[in-house]
């Protein structure tokens, strides 16, 4: 579970109202170095928080570093395809990162086709 002080720190760093909820997203497959994923919310917004495990405490940091590295190799509009986290850091000696929550693509065939066309014409 996330500590109250950590949630308050996130609230301040996100520059929004106090985080009102943190919902754990269950892992479908549990392995020792699995990350913990949370949807954190306030009255207006929601974000995705990923925290590394104790077994591999720097796995999230390495992934974010890799994103920065790949983005540096891309040019112009291609850079926008890799979204960097809003916040990254350490909590209880484990790395974490926070991204904007993005709505998943639809599972309905017609709607999915439309969404794909809008994303990549």
Short mmCIF file of the C-alpha atoms (twelve columns), coordinates in Angstrom:
data_MODEL
# 
_entry.id   MODEL 
# 
loop_
_atom_site.group_PDB 
_atom_site.id 
_atom_site.type_symbol 
_atom_site.label_atom_id 
_atom_site.label_alt_id 
_atom_site.label_comp_id 
_atom_site.label_asym_id 
_atom_site.label_seq_id 
_atom_site.Cartn_x 
_atom_site.Cartn_y 
_atom_site.Cartn_z 
_atom_site.pdbx_PDB_model_num 
ATOM 1   C CA . UNK A 1   0.000   0.000   0.000   1 
ATOM 2   C CA . UNK A 2   1.142   3.546   -0.689  1 
ATOM 3   C CA . UNK A 3   1.991   5.755   2.268   1 
ATOM 4   C CA . UNK A 4   0.021   8.915   2.932   1 
ATOM 5   C CA . UNK A 5   3.199   11.026  2.856   1 
ATOM 6   C CA . UNK A 6   4.142   9.614   -0.573  1 
ATOM 7   C CA . UNK A 7   0.669   10.454  -1.942  1 
ATOM 8   C CA . UNK A 8   0.941   13.989  -0.529  1 
ATOM 9   C CA . UNK A 9   4.358   14.376  -2.171  1 
ATOM 10  C CA . UNK A 10  2.913   13.198  -5.504  1 
ATOM 11  C CA . UNK A 11  0.038   15.662  -5.147  1 
ATOM 12  C CA . UNK A 12  2.484   18.521  -4.678  1 
ATOM 13  C CA . UNK A 13  4.710   17.436  -7.559  1 
ATOM 14  C CA . UNK A 14  1.752   16.994  -9.913  1 
ATOM 15  C CA . UNK A 15  0.668   20.532  -9.021  1 
ATOM 16  C CA . UNK A 16  -2.950  19.558  -8.530  1 
ATOM 17  C CA . UNK A 17  -5.435  18.984  -5.744  1 
ATOM 18  C CA . UNK A 18  -4.725  16.276  -3.219  1 
ATOM 19  C CA . UNK A 19  -4.684  12.747  -4.590  1 
ATOM 20  C CA . UNK A 20  -7.930  11.226  -3.352  1 
ATOM 21  C CA . UNK A 21  -7.524  7.601   -4.426  1 
ATOM 22  C CA . UNK A 22  -4.850  5.095   -5.334  1 
ATOM 23  C CA . UNK A 23  -6.205  1.887   -6.851  1 
ATOM 24  C CA . UNK A 24  -3.854  -1.069  -7.297  1 
ATOM 25  C CA . UNK A 25  -4.092  -2.672  -10.741 1 
ATOM 26  C CA . UNK A 26  -3.743  -6.423  -10.178 1 
ATOM 27  C CA . UNK A 27  -0.926  -8.239  -11.981 1 
ATOM 28  C CA . UNK A 28  -2.180  -11.034 -14.208 1 
ATOM 29  C CA . UNK A 29  1.142   -12.856 -13.882 1 
ATOM 30  C CA . UNK A 30  3.114   -12.491 -10.685 1 
ATOM 31  C CA . UNK A 31  6.881   -12.900 -10.847 1 
ATOM 32  C CA . UNK A 32  9.422   -11.735 -8.235  1 
ATOM 33  C CA . UNK A 33  10.454  -8.625  -10.186 1 
ATOM 34  C CA . UNK A 34  6.924   -7.578  -11.196 1 
ATOM 35  C CA . UNK A 35  6.173   -3.887  -10.896 1 
ATOM 36  C CA . UNK A 36  3.208   -2.534  -8.957  1 
ATOM 37  C CA . UNK A 37  0.815   -0.405  -10.995 1 
ATOM 38  C CA . UNK A 38  -1.682  2.063   -9.541  1 
ATOM 39  C CA . UNK A 39  -4.280  4.412   -10.916 1 
ATOM 40  C CA . UNK A 40  -4.042  7.558   -8.820  1 
ATOM 41  C CA . UNK A 41  -6.789  10.189  -8.964  1 
ATOM 42  C CA . UNK A 42  -7.992  13.470  -7.668  1 
ATOM 43  C CA . UNK A 43  -11.256 15.271  -8.370  1 
ATOM 44  C CA . UNK A 44  -10.237 16.206  -11.945 1 
ATOM 45  C CA . UNK A 45  -7.489  13.925  -13.273 1 
ATOM 46  C CA . UNK A 46  -5.984  10.475  -13.092 1 
ATOM 47  C CA . UNK A 47  -2.495  9.103   -13.694 1 
ATOM 48  C CA . UNK A 48  -0.686  5.782   -13.928 1 
ATOM 49  C CA . UNK A 49  1.930   5.145   -11.227 1 
ATOM 50  C CA . UNK A 50  4.421   2.295   -11.703 1 
ATOM 51  C CA . UNK A 51  6.705   1.269   -8.820  1 
ATOM 52  C CA . UNK A 52  9.510   -1.279  -9.107  1 
ATOM 53  C CA . UNK A 53  9.791   -4.320  -6.840  1 
ATOM 54  C CA . UNK A 54  12.274  -4.907  -4.037  1 
ATOM 55  C CA . UNK A 55  13.869  -7.656  -6.151  1 
ATOM 56  C CA . UNK A 56  14.685  -5.237  -8.977  1 
ATOM 57  C CA . UNK A 57  14.438  -1.748  -7.461  1 
ATOM 58  C CA . UNK A 58  15.784  0.116   -10.488 1 
ATOM 59  C CA . UNK A 59  13.706  -1.545  -13.228 1 
ATOM 60  C CA . UNK A 60  11.386  1.467   -13.667 1 
ATOM 61  C CA . UNK A 61  14.322  3.893   -13.736 1 
ATOM 62  C CA . UNK A 62  16.065  1.799   -16.389 1 
ATOM 63  C CA . UNK A 63  12.900  1.746   -18.503 1 
ATOM 64  C CA . UNK A 64  12.498  5.536   -18.238 1 
ATOM 65  C CA . UNK A 65  16.187  6.041   -19.060 1 
ATOM 66  C CA . UNK A 66  15.692  3.863   -22.137 1 
ATOM 67  C CA . UNK A 67  12.716  6.018   -23.183 1 
ATOM 68  C CA . UNK A 68  14.870  9.159   -22.913 1 
ATOM 69  C CA . UNK A 69  17.595  7.481   -24.946 1 
ATOM 70  C CA . UNK A 70  15.237  6.382   -27.731 1 
ATOM 71  C CA . UNK A 71  13.541  9.794   -27.868 1 
ATOM 72  C CA . UNK A 72  16.931  11.446  -28.324 1 
ATOM 73  C CA . UNK A 73  17.446  9.381   -31.492 1 
ATOM 74  C CA . UNK A 74  14.101  10.345  -33.053 1 
ATOM 75  C CA . UNK A 75  13.289  13.467  -35.039 1 
ATOM 76  C CA . UNK A 76  10.331  15.819  -35.401 1 
ATOM 77  C CA . UNK A 77  6.886   14.211  -35.059 1 
ATOM 78  C CA . UNK A 78  8.293   10.769  -34.216 1 
ATOM 79  C CA . UNK A 79  9.478   12.089  -30.840 1 
ATOM 80  C CA . UNK A 80  5.864   12.577  -29.751 1 
ATOM 81  C CA . UNK A 81  5.176   8.844   -30.049 1 
ATOM 82  C CA . UNK A 82  7.158   8.154   -26.871 1 
ATOM 83  C CA . UNK A 83  5.563   9.834   -23.882 1 
ATOM 84  C CA . UNK A 84  7.874   10.503  -20.972 1 
ATOM 85  C CA . UNK A 85  6.662   10.325  -17.370 1 
ATOM 86  C CA . UNK A 86  5.524   13.487  -15.627 1 
ATOM 87  C CA . UNK A 87  7.400   12.484  -12.469 1 
ATOM 88  C CA . UNK A 88  10.106  9.970   -11.729 1 
ATOM 89  C CA . UNK A 89  12.003  9.234   -8.551  1 
ATOM 90  C CA . UNK A 90  12.648  6.894   -5.640  1 
ATOM 91  C CA . UNK A 91  10.378  5.807   -2.819  1 
ATOM 92  C CA . UNK A 92  11.490  3.316   -0.162  1 
ATOM 93  C CA . UNK A 93  14.599  2.599   -2.297  1 
ATOM 94  C CA . UNK A 94  12.431  1.591   -5.290  1 
ATOM 95  C CA . UNK A 95  12.171  3.579   -8.516  1 
ATOM 96  C CA . UNK A 96  8.825   4.902   -9.707  1 
ATOM 97  C CA . UNK A 97  7.335   6.959   -12.513 1 
ATOM 98  C CA . UNK A 98  3.985   8.658   -13.123 1 
ATOM 99  C CA . UNK A 99  2.371   9.034   -16.544 1 
ATOM 100 C CA . UNK A 100 -0.881  10.638  -17.663 1 
ATOM 101 C CA . UNK A 101 -3.678  8.097   -17.781 1 
ATOM 102 C CA . UNK A 102 -4.591  7.289   -21.356 1 
ATOM 103 C CA . UNK A 103 -7.860  5.652   -22.300 1 
ATOM 104 C CA . UNK A 104 -7.258  2.175   -23.789 1 
ATOM 105 C CA . UNK A 105 -8.376  1.519   -27.341 1 
ATOM 106 C CA . UNK A 106 -11.830 0.032   -27.724 1 
ATOM 107 C CA . UNK A 107 -12.373 -3.716  -27.927 1 
ATOM 108 C CA . UNK A 108 -15.261 -3.166  -30.375 1 
ATOM 109 C CA . UNK A 109 -14.149 -3.797  -33.962 1 
ATOM 110 C CA . UNK A 110 -15.705 -0.781  -35.665 1 
ATOM 111 C CA . UNK A 111 -14.780 1.652   -32.921 1 
ATOM 112 C CA . UNK A 112 -11.230 0.246   -32.786 1 
ATOM 113 C CA . UNK A 113 -10.826 0.768   -36.526 1 
ATOM 114 C CA . UNK A 114 -11.967 4.388   -36.213 1 
ATOM 115 C CA . UNK A 115 -9.668  5.009   -33.245 1 
ATOM 116 C CA . UNK A 116 -6.686  3.561   -35.122 1 
ATOM 117 C CA . UNK A 117 -7.416  5.760   -38.149 1 
ATOM 118 C CA . UNK A 118 -7.549  8.823   -35.900 1 
ATOM 119 C CA . UNK A 119 -4.254  7.930   -34.215 1 
ATOM 120 C CA . UNK A 120 -2.299  6.979   -37.318 1 
ATOM 121 C CA . UNK A 121 -3.934  8.169   -40.536 1 
# 
